[in-house]
């Protein structure tokens, strides 16, 4: 199955990451996360992908 995203070398992928966040007194939520995705070296081609995300959630 091939989608529009990057080819990470095979159909099996692993993801690891960390995230930190907090809720402000006014209810706004802020977060920062980092994750790494790859096939863990189980295929010959293993380019991997890193993602950093900054999040803001506004309750309504």
ABEGO torsion letter per residue (X at the ends): XBBABBBAGEABBBBBBBBBBBBBAAGBBBBBBBBBBBAGGABABBAEBBBBBBBBBBBX
